[in-house]
Amino acid sequence: MRRSFTGALERYGYGMKAAADGLAGLELFREESFDLLILDVMLPGLDGIGLCRRVRESSLVPVLMMSARGDGLDVVAGLEAGADDYVVKPVDTYVLVARIRSLLRRATYAATPGPGPAAASEGPPSEGEVLVFGDLSIDTAGMEVHVSGSPVALTPTELKLLLEFAAHPGVVLERHTLLRNVWEYGWDGDSRVVDLCVQRLRRKLGRERIETVRGFGYKFRR
C-alpha cells in the first residue's frame, strides 16, 4: 500500500519520501523538511497517532491521518493528537489528492502575510488588520495570534478556522459551513474534524472563546 500510494502521488507531481514504520518516519521527519505528512494509524513500532504527537512537539506541518477503521476510535485519537484531516482506507487516489491539495492550500494561506499596515479592529478580517477580541489578538497580515500578549502556535487548519470565526463574531456557524469554508469539502464530510479542531482551539485560546450552540454549530464570542 505504501508503494502504491507513493507511486500514485508521484504521478500527480508530488515529491515523496516513505518510511516503513513510525520510528523510521520520525527519524526521516527530523532529518528533512516536508510540506505535509501522511501517517497511517497502524504503523509498526511507533503508531501513527504516537508519531503525530511527537511531530506536534516541534512542528505545525499539516498532517493527514490514514485509518483502516471508520468507527471513530482511530479518527478521534488522530485528530486529538493534532492531525488536520483524515481519510479511511480503502481510499481512491483522487480523494486523497483532493485532501492533500486542500491541506497545502491552508498551509500556504497561513504562511502568506497579507499586504498593508496593521490597524486595530473588531470587524471582519481585511488586508493587514489586527483583530482584537478581549485578550485575544489576531494579526491577519503576519498570521500571528496572541493571548494576553503571549504568542499562540496554531496549525494552518486551526488558524484558518479561527479566522473564519473571527470574520463572523457573534454569528452561529453550522458545522457543514465550516467544513466547506475551512476544510474545502465539496461533499458531506465528517463533522468530527470540526469538533476536534474546535476543542484544540479552546485549549489554546480559552474554553469560553467559542460557544457550542446545540443542534446548530459554534459561535465565536466578541
Secondary structure, DSSP 8 states (H G I E B T S, - for coil): -HHHHHHHHHHTT------SSHHHHHHHHHHS--S-EEEETT-SSS-HHHHHHHHHTT----EEEEES--SSHHHHHHHHTT-SEEEESS--HHHHHHHHHHHHHHHHHHHS--SS---EESSS--TT-EEEETTEEEETTTTEEEETTEE----HHHHHHHHHHHTSTT-EEEHHHHHHHTS--SS---THHHHHHHHHHHHHH-GGGEEEETTTEEEE--
